[in-house]
Amino acid sequence: YRFDRANPPAGRMWAALGILPLRPALPMASTAWTTGDEWTTGQEFLYRNRAASAETLLARGRWMTALLSAALGLLVFLWGRAWLGAWPAVGALAFYTADPNILAHGSVVTLDMAAAAGVTLTLWLLSRWFERPAAGRAIAVGVATGLALGVKFSAAALGPMAFVFALFASRRGRPSDRPWADLKVRPYERQDPDRDPGVRTEYARGLALAAAAGLVTLALIYRGHLDLYLKGLEIVRVETQGATHPLYIHGAWTAIAPWYTALLALVLKTPVPTLLLAGLGAGLAVFRRADRRCLAWLLPAAVFCVGVSMSNMQMGLRYLLPILPLIHLLAARGLMGFLVGRRGRPSGRPWADLKVRPYIGIALLAWLAVTSARAHPNYLTYFHEFAGGPSRGYEWLVDSNYDWGQDLGRLARQWRTAGKPDLSLVYYGMADAEHFGLRRRDLIPSVGTELPDADDVPQAGPMWLAISASSLQGLDLSQHDLFAWARGRRPLARAGYTIFVYDVGNDAEALVKLGDIDRNTDRPKTAAGYYERAIAARP
């Protein structure tokens, strides 16, 4: 409640359930705890906890995220089976489980997967309430809404999403040839609220019960202090509308995220087969009367995208994670369009005939399976083939789309295998290099810290420079082009995909650049060491 008011606490509470049996100690005596420094407190709790190792604590928290991810997959299957049938539901589950973005965010301790689960659960329960309005189902909708709101403030988009869903589901009638007119068609209920006042009363009562249940759930999460939720919502509103956050997009820097940032990440990081089949499913929902029900997946996803596009803080795909299950369901409907053809005489178009279309669908599924297998285990760095793949994804986007500091352990293993050469490090992430046993010389100080000025640059022997992909592109640096000189150089190796390792022992130009960085950060002794070695390296 005190450390991070820009995010509700329910997601962290869920993750903490996994480590409670270990009885870890909180660093309540530290200065960071007293001053409310969440990042330093988190590092002290994780890396200096006597109850368990950092690996154990992280694994327990990740298990809770993985459990949510599995539950969300089950929900995708159940919704797909109810609306499309058993085999299409299996297809939807396949799209979900093979999505590298789900595999990436479903295995880390963040709030994004919990938010996706909360939003999808609420919409599914809302569809069930529309099928049969009942008090219990209305309360379930409210509880799910309260949980979603208690995980992440972006779940506030459930309001307009549910409103659009209700417009689509407000009246019963036969789908028309005009898709825009069918927003008032309600395919789930046999009664018409416009003709039966009793149905309107039932809807009003359901809405009241859902609102009350949601409010009570949110109050329980905040222990009765709902004012903290409102204050946090205001903080997020100010950040998303007024704050600036430097963002890298395909070689260019911008102070405010363009409206298409998250959508670009979605297009570049979603597997191509999923994109193609989801597009087909969306087209069927809009233009085919028999599939008009699938607008209940398409329209809420579109509304959520519009909401995210209005934010200045939409830094990546994870902000659109709540709509991925809806995309997977649409892709399953698109797959049905290939695997299930129309009966009758051949159309004269080979691609439209039943004998050809199933093979196209099977080929797309095989493509998806190969894509997911090739992405293992570097799911976070996944970019599809037409974006250059994971090896070139950093040229498009960085930060949570590519580099969250996940390869520091791999760097440590490569460093030890190479005989522990002298290492200068520019690391983007929150992991503790000391924990991995890395003896290094940091080039860029962390926020609020100062680096020591020491004459510790060796004048002989191998020397490595390791730079995270985000830092290579200039993220969170005072000068975005600080390492522009290194971008065109071929690295000696890469730790995973996100840390570039350069051999600079005999590279005079690189050594001068490193010396300039130290000189500009008031470390003349360290800078002198780089300069001396640069002089010796010149032919």
N, C-alpha and C positions, 0 to 999 in steps of 0.2 A: 504493500500500500504506500510505502514511503519512498522507495528507491526509484521506481519507474512509473510515474503516473500517466505516462503517455500510452501505456498498455494495461488493460485490465488483468487481474491476477489469476483467473481461473485456469488458464493454460499452464502457468507455472505451478499452480497447486497440483494439477494432474501429473506433471512431470516429477514433482517432488514425492509423489506417492511411492515411486519406485525405490527411492533411497531412504525412506523412513525406517525400514527395518534395520538399516546399518547404523542408525542413530548418529549421524554426523554432527560435528560441533560447528556452531556458527561463530565467526570471528568477531564477536560482539565487543571485544576489548580493543580492536584495532581502530586507528584513526579513520580509515576509510568507512567503516561501519558508522561511526559517529557523525561523519560529515555527509553521509549519504552518497558516497562514491560507489556506484553499483558495479562498475567494471573492475576496479581494484578489489572490492569485496568479493566479487565472483572468483577472481583469480586466487585470492587467499583461501577461500572456501574449497576450491577445487584442488589446488596444488599443494596446500599445506594442511590438509585435513588428516587427522590421525585415525579416523574411523575406517577409512578405505583409501585406496589409491585413486588418482584422477581417472584412470582407465575404468575402474569399477564404477565410480560415481557417474561417469558419462554413459557407460553401458546401461546402467539401470534407468537413467533418464531416457535414453534412446529406446529402450524396451517399451516404455509407456507411449512414446510417439508411434512406434511400430504397431502397438496394439490398436491405437486409434486408426492408423492407416489400414490395418486389416479389417476393422469394423466398418470403415468407410467403403472398402471394397465389397463387403457383404451387402451393404446398403445399395450400392450400385447394381449388384446382381438382383436383389429383391425388387427394386424399382423397374429394372429392365424386364424381369420375368413377368411382373404384373401388367406391363403395358405392351411388351413386344413378344413375349413367349420365352420358353426355357432356353432354347439354343441361342437366340439373339442376346439373352441375358449373359450367357457364357461368353459371347463375343464382347459385350460391354465390359465384363470382368477382365477379359484378355487385354483390351485396350488400356484399362486402368492399371493392371499389374505390370504391363510391359512399358509403360510410360516412364522414361528416365527421370522426368521431373517429379513424379510421384515417388519413385524409388529414392531420389535424392533427398527430398524434403520429408519423406516418411521415415527417415533414419537419423534425423538430427533433432536436438532439443530446441525447437523454436515454436512460435505460436501459429505458424501458417497452416500446418496440417490440421491442427485442432480447429482453426477457423473454418477450413474447408469442410471438416466433418460436421461442425455445428450448422453451417449454412445449408448443406445438403440434407441433413436430418430434418431441419425445419421445413424445407420445401417438400420433402417426401411425406412428412406427417400432415402438412397442409393439403396435399393431394388426397391423402386418405380421409381427411375430414370432409373434403368436398364430395368424396364418394358417398360417405354416410355421416352427416353431421351428428355428432354425439358429444356429450359433455366430457367424457373421458378423453376423446381424441382432441377436443379443443384445449384441454388442460395440457396434454402432451405437446401440442404445438407451442403453447406458452412456455413450458419448461425448456424445450429445445431452443426457443428464441432467447430466453434468459441466459442459457448456457453459452450460446453463440455470442451474445453481447458481452458476456463476462470474459470471453477469450480475447477478442480483438475489436477495436472500435470500428473497423471497416464492416463489421457485421451489421452496423446501422443501416447498410444498404438493403437489409432484409425488408425494411418498410416499403420502399418503392418496388422491390422485387415481388413482394407478396401482393401489392396493389395491382401490378401488371398481371400477375397470375390470376387474381380475382376478376379482373376485367375479362380475361380469356374464359374464366370458369364461372361467370356470373349468370349466364342464361343457358338453357337447354335448347337445342335446335339442331337441325341437320346442317352440316357444314355446307357453305355456299361456294360458288366459284370465285368469290372475291375474298382473298385471305385477310385483307384489312377489316372486312366486315365480320369475320369470325372471331375477333377479339371479344365479342360479346356472346360467343357460343360456349355453352357449358357442357362438355361431353360426359361429365362424371355423374350427374344427378338426374334422376327421372322427374323430379318436380321442378316447376318453374316458379321462382320467387316472385316474379312480377304478377303472376296470376293467383298465387296462394300466399296470403298474408302470413299464414302460420310458418311458412318456410323462412320468410324474412325475419320473423321473431326468433326462429331457431338460429339463423345466422347472427343476429344481434347478440343473442345470449352466448353463442360460441365465441364471438369476438371479445365480449366482456370477460369470459372465463380465461381465454388465452392471454389477454392483457394482464389480468390479475395474477395468473400463474407466472407469467414472465417477470412481472415486477417483484413478486415474492422471491423467485429464483435469484434474480439479480441482487436483491437485498441480502439474501443469505450469503452470496459470494462476497459482498462488501461488508458483511456483518452489520447491516443496518445503516451504514454510512453512504447512502446513495449520492450524497453531495460530492463524494470523491469521484464517482463515475462522471458526474456532470462537469467537474473541474477537469478531469482527464480528457473528456470529449472536447472541451474548449481549447485545451492545449493542442490537441491534434488538429482542430479546426484552424488554429493560428498557424501551425506548422505547415499544413497542407495548402493553405491559401496564401500565406504571406512570407513564409520562410523560403530561403534559397538553399539548394544543395547542389554543388558542382556535379555534373553528370557527363560521363563519356559515352558518346554514340558514334561508332564507326569513324574514328579519326578526328572527331570534333568535340569540343567542350562547350557546355551550356550551363548557365547558372540556374535555370529553371527547366524542369523536365518538360519536354514537348508533350502534347496531348497523346501522342501515339507511342510513347516509350514502352509501356507495358505490353501494348498490342504488338509492337515490333518484336519484343522478347518472346511473346506467345507464338508468333509466326516462325521465328528462327529456331526455337527450342522445342517445338512440338513435332513429333515424328511425322514425316510427310504422309504416310498412309493414313494416319489419324486425321490430319488436316483434310485430305481429299475426301475421306468417307464422312467426316463430320459436315463438310460442306455439302455433300450430296444429301445427307440426312436433313440438314437445314432447308435445302431446296425442296425436298419432299414435304416437309412440314408446312412450308409457305404455299406451295403450288398444287399439292395433291390433297383433295378433300379428305380421303381416308386417313391421312397422316396428320391432320390438323391438330390432334392432341399433342403432338411433339412440340408445338409452339410453347407449351408449358416448360420445356427445357430451353428452347431458343430465346424466348423473350426475357426471362430473368437473367440469363447470361449476358444478353445485350445490355440490359439496364445496369448490371454490375460493371460492365466494361465502360459504360458512359460515366458512371460515378468515379471509377479509378482514373479515367482520362482527365478529369477535372482537378486532380490533385497535383501539386508541385513536387510531391515526394514519391511518385510512382517510379521507383528505381529499378524494378525488374519484374520477372515473371511471377515471383512469389506473391505479388499483390493480386494476381489473377488466379491463384491456386484454387479458390472456392468454386470457380466455374469449370475446372477441368473435369470433374465427374459428369457434369451436364454435357460437355463436349464428347466424352466417351460414350454416353448414352446415344447422342446424335450419331456418332460414328457407327454404333451398332445398328441403328436404323438404316444408315447408308449402306452398311455391309449387306443387310437383308435385300437391298435393291439389286445387288449383284448375285447373291446366292439364290434368291427366289425370283423367278421370272414370271412373266405373264403367260397365261395359257392362250392357245390359239395358233393360228398359222404364223409361220416365220414372217418377220417384218421386212425382210430384204436387207436389213442392216445387221451385219454379223455381230457387231458389238452389243446390239440390243437383244439378240436371241439367247434363249435359255442355255444353249449348248456352249456358248462362249463366256457368258457373264460369270458363271461360278468360278471359272479359272482365273478371271481377273480378281475376284474377291479373294481367292486362295493365295494368289500371288501377292496381293497387298498384305495379307496376314503374314505370309512368309517374310516379306520385307520388314514388317514390324518386328518379328521375332529376331531377325538378324540384327536389326538396329539396336534392340535392347541388349542383345548378347554382346555386341561390340562396345556398347557404352559401359559395360561392367569393368571395374567397379567405380569408374570416374563419372558417376551420373550427373553431378552438379555441373561439370564442364560440357555436358552434351549440347551440341548444336548439330542440326541435321546436315545432310550431305551438300545441299545447295547453299548452305551458309559457310561451307569450308570445313565442317566437322569440328570436333573438340580441339584439335591442334591449332585451329585458327579462330576459334570463338572469341578470344580476347581482342581480336581486331574489331569486333562488333560491339560487345558489351563486356563489362567487368563487374566487380563487386559480387552481389549475391547471385548474379546470373552465371558466374564463372569461378570466381576466386574468393573464398571465405577463409583462406589460410589453412585449408585442409591438407596440404601436402608437406607441412613442416616435418612430420615424422619421416616421410620418405627422403626428404633432404638430409636428415640426420643419418639415415642408414647409408645413403650414397656417400656422405662425407666420411663416415667411419670406414667404409669399404675402400675409399681412395687413400686411406692413411692419415686422415685428419689434417688436410692442408689448411693453411691460414685462410680464414673466411671473413669476408666483409658481407654483411647481411642487410637487405632492405626488405622487411617482412610486413605484409598486410594481413593482419589477423590478430586474434587475442590469445592464441596458445602461448605457453611459456617455453621459450627456447632452452632455458636452463633445465627444464624438466626432461627434455630430450637429449640432454648432455652436449648441446652444441656450444663449443667455445668459438665465439665470434666477436666481431667488432661491428656494432650497430652504426649505421650511417645516418639514420633519421631518428631523432628522439620521439618517444611517445608523448602524447599530450600531457603537459604538466611535469615532465621529467627533463633532466639534463644528462647528457652523455659525458663520461670522463674524458679529459684531454691527457693522453698518455703517449709516450714515444714507444709504441708497441708494434709498429709496422716492420715486419721482417724484411731484410734487404737481400734475401736469397731464399730459394725454395719455391714450391708451388703456392699459388695464391688464387683463391676463388672469390668471385663476386656473385652472390645469389640475390636475385630480385624477383619479388612476387609480380605476377602479371598485372594486377591492379596498380601497383606502384610503378611498373614499367610504363604504363599509360598515363601516370601522373595523378592517380586518385589520392585525395587527401594530402597532396603535397602543395607547398606554397607556390611552386613553379611547375606547371603541368608538363613542361618540356624538359624537366631536370634530367631525365634519362633518355631523351630523344636520341642521343648519340649511340645508345646501346640497342635500340630497336632494330636497326638494320644489320646488326652483327649476328653471326651464327653462334648459338650457345654451344658450350662444351657438352652440356647435358641438360635435361629437364627433369625436375622432381615431379612426377605425375605430369600434369599439363600446366600447372600454375606457377611453378618456380623455375626461373631461367638461371642456369649456372654458367658463368663465363670464366675462362682462364685468363687472368689479367696480369700474371706474374711478369710477362715480358711485353706487355702492351703499354707503351709509354703514354699514348693518348688517353687510355682508360685510367691509368694511374694519376695523370694530371687532373682529370675530371673528378676523381675521388678526392684528391687533395683540395680541389676548389670547394667541394661540398663541406669538408671539415673546416676549411678556412672561413667559409661563410657562416658556420655555426659556432664560431669562437673556440676552435680546437686547433691552435697553431702547431702544437707538438705533433699531433697525429697527421696534420696536413703536411708538415715537413717530412715525415717519414714516407708518405706517398710520393712527394716531389723528389726526394733523394733516390728512391727506387726508379722513378720515371727517368731520371738523368742517366742512371746506370743502364737502363733498358734501351736507350736511344742508340742506334747504330753509329 
